[in-house]
Amino acid sequence: MLKIITQLAGLQKSFINLLRIAVFVVMVWIGGLKAFHYEADGIIPFVANSPVMSFFLNKPAPEYQEYKNPEGKEVAENIAWHRDNGTYTFSYVLGTVIVLIGFLVLSGIGFPKIGLIGGLLTFGMSLVTLSFLITTPEVYVPNLGGDFPTEHFGFPFLSGAGRLVLKDVIMMIGGLICASESAQRLLQNKSR
């Protein structure tokens, strides 16, 4: 058992680099998807209800609810509304920023200063995303009625959107771990 513990302890730096690669994969994949209508449409409830981000859009919440395109279906009237709203422009810019943050985090493998910036930006982006748990009604299961009353709606019952947002707790801490390791290497390099 001691041998396994010793080996695991010796692999910490490699595991942090694997974390950087994982953050990179998630950021590039999710950021890249922001170029497609279905992903752009899907983020609008979060953006439109956010006091930090809603000013990027042209139309107020909750108007977007009338123009939702379900994943796998595109309706011309809804697409036109999203164009007028600035949905796609915002999504393209956001996607580009997310991809760039992913590259900064990955660069931390060889360049600690860049990795420190990437890790801190990942932390900050995740904080903004987690704020959607407070600002976005769609993150909790709605009470849609049915044949009998249900008690399982509202807080703390997360919808699919809420479960997706909550996962950013892991990304937030991953960003801090990457930033911390980069800072540690920067300090070691200064002391030499």
N, C-alpha and C positions, 0 to 999 in steps of 0.2 A: 504494500500500500504506500509506503514511503517513497518508493521509486516512482509511482504514478503521480503522487503529489509533487515531487521534485520536477518531473517532466512537465507537468502542467504549469508550475511556477516559471519554468524556463521558457515556456511558450507564450507568455503574456504579451510580449511585443508583437509576435506573429498574430495573435488573436485580435489585438487592437487594429492591426493592418487588415485583417479579415473584416472587422467591423467597418473600417473605412470603405472597403470594397462593397460591402453590403449596403451602406448608406449611398454610395455612388450608384449602384444598380437601381435602388428604389428611386432616387432622385432623377436619374436619367430616364427611367421608364415612365414614371408618373409625370415628370416635366414634359417629356416627349409627347405623351398622350394629350397634353393641353392644346396641341395643334389640331385636334379633331373635335368636331361639333359636339358629339355626345359627352365628351369629358368637360368641355367648356360649359355646356348646358347644365351639367351635373354640379358644378361648383357655385352656380349662381345663388342658390339659397344661402350658402355660407357668406358669400361676398356681399350680397344685397342687405343682409341683416347685421353685418359687422360695422360698428362705428369707426373702425380703423380703415376699412376698405370700401365701404359703400359709395364713397364720393367718386370712385373710378367709373361708376356706371351712370347711365343717363336717366334711368327710370327707378322710381322708389319701390322698396319692398312693400307689400307682398304681391305686386303686379305680376312678377315672374310666374306665379303659380298658375296663371291662365295660359302660359306659353311653354309648358314643360314638354320636351320631347322624351318619351321613354327610351331607354337604351335599346338600340336596334330599330328605331323608327324615327324618320325625319319628316316633319310637316312643314311645308313651304311657309305658311303664315308664321309659325313659331320661329323658323330660321330668320325670317325678315325682322321679327320683333327683336331677336337677339342681336342682329346686326345693328339695328337702331339703338339698342341698349348699350352697345360697346362690349358685349359679352365676349366676342371672339377676339377683338383687339386686346382686351384685358388678359384673356386666357393665353394668347401667344406671348405676351410680355412676361406674365407670371411663369409660364413654362420655361422660357429662356432663362429667367433668374434661377429657377429650381435646378435646371441642368447645370448652370454655371456653379452653383453651390456644390453640386455633386462632384464636379471636377476639382473644385478647391479642396474638398474633403479628401478625395483620392490622392491629390498632389501632396498631401501631408505625409505620405509614405516616404518621400524623398526630400520634401521641403517643409520643415516645421513651421515657418512663418505663415506660409500659405495654408497649411493644415490648421493652424490656430484660427485663422480668419474663417475658414470653411466650417470648422467645428462650432464656433460662436454664432455664425449665421444659421447653421442648422438648428442650434438651440433657440435662437430668436424666431425663426420661421415656425418652429414647433410650438412655441408659446402663442403665437398668433393663431395657429390652427386650433390649439386647445381652447382658445377663447370662444370658439364657435360653440362649445358646450354650454356657454352662457347666453350667446346671442342668437342662435339659430333654432327656431321651433322644431324643425324637421329632425333634430338629433334625438328626440324622444318619441316613443310610441304614442300615436294619437289615439284618442277614444273615438272609434268609428261606430260604436254601437254594436248591434248584432242581436242574436236571439236571446241573449241573457246578459246582464251587466258584467263588465270585466273590471277588475281592480288593477290590471297590469297596463297602465298607461301613464304618461308623464314621467317626471323624475322618480326613481333612478332607472327606469326601463328604457335602455338605449335602443334606438332603431338601427337599421343597417348603417345609415349615415353616421349615427352617434358612435357605433362600434368602430367604424373606420377612423373617426376623429380621435377617439381615445387611444388608439395605437400610437399616436404621436408622442405619448409619454415615453415610449421606448426610443423613438428617434431623438427626442429632446435629450435624454440621458446619453445616448450614443454620441451626439454632438459634443456634449460636455466631456465625455471620456476622450474623444479624439482631440479636443482642444487642450485638455489637461496634459495628455501625453506629449503633444507638440510643444506646449509651454515648458514641460520638463526637459525636453531635448534642447530647447533654446537656452535655458539656464545652464545646462551642462556644457553647451558649446561656449557660453560666455566665460565660464570658469576655467576654461583651458587656455 
